[in-house]
Amino acid sequence: MEQIVIPTNIVKKVERLSKELAAVKKEISRAVKITKSQAWFWSKSWQRKEKAADEAIKAGKVHTFSSVNELIRDLHK
């Protein structure tokens, strides 16, 4: 019987890939099914914008208006 020796660096790469694959499988199993019509909201680009908006709100960098006329007056300042 012949013996095959696999280099240590290859074994380590396979082990690392195996762990990464297990992590990906875990994430996929937790994923929520999203309808096509809502997929845009969960894109990385849109989620960055949502995070920026949340941070602006927390920092008080937003204005609220009680009417459209009030908003328009503010825009004309």
Secondary structure, 3 states (H helix, E strand, C coil): CCCCCCCHHHHHHHHHHHHHHHHHHHHHHHCCCCCHHHHHHHCHHHHHHHHHHHHHHHCCCCCCCCCHHHHHHHHCC
